[in-house]
Amino acid sequence: MKKLIAGAAAVVSSVILYGLTRVSAAIYALYLTQPNVGWNTDSGPFGTAMRAVGTVPLIIAVLLFVVGACLVVAGIREGK
């Protein structure tokens, strides 16, 4: 049961971290569209903002999700 709860908490935490990373990039993309600021033309304002925010939070969110999913599966198997 403890693995199930820990896994669910990890999954929820990863979803929150992923969402907040995307929201912060969206807010920064609005700043990039202001005059005399500019962005990379290949990836557009949102892609430029995602690079500025960084990939580390996204990697942490994916790892947390994978670990949480594994814990949930292990918790379900222990319960049987």
Residue, then its C-alpha position, 0 to 999 in steps of 0.5 A: m500500500k505504501k508503494l501505491i501511495a508513493g507512486a501516486a504522489a510521484v505521478v501527481s508531482s510530475v504532472i504538476l511540474y510538467g504543467l508549471t514548466r509549460v505555463s512558465a514558458a508560455i508566459y515568457a513567450l509573451y515577453l518574447t513577442q514584445p518589440n525589440v526583444g525577438w526570438n529564434t525564427d526556427s522554433g518560434p517564440f514558444g520554442t525559444a521560451m522552452r529552451a530558455v526555461g530549460t529541459v531539466p524540469l521536463i527531464i525530472a518530470v518524465l523521470l518522476f512519472v516513470v518511477g511513480a508508474c513503476l511504484v504504482v504497478a509494484g503496489i498493485r502487484e503486492g496487493k494481490 
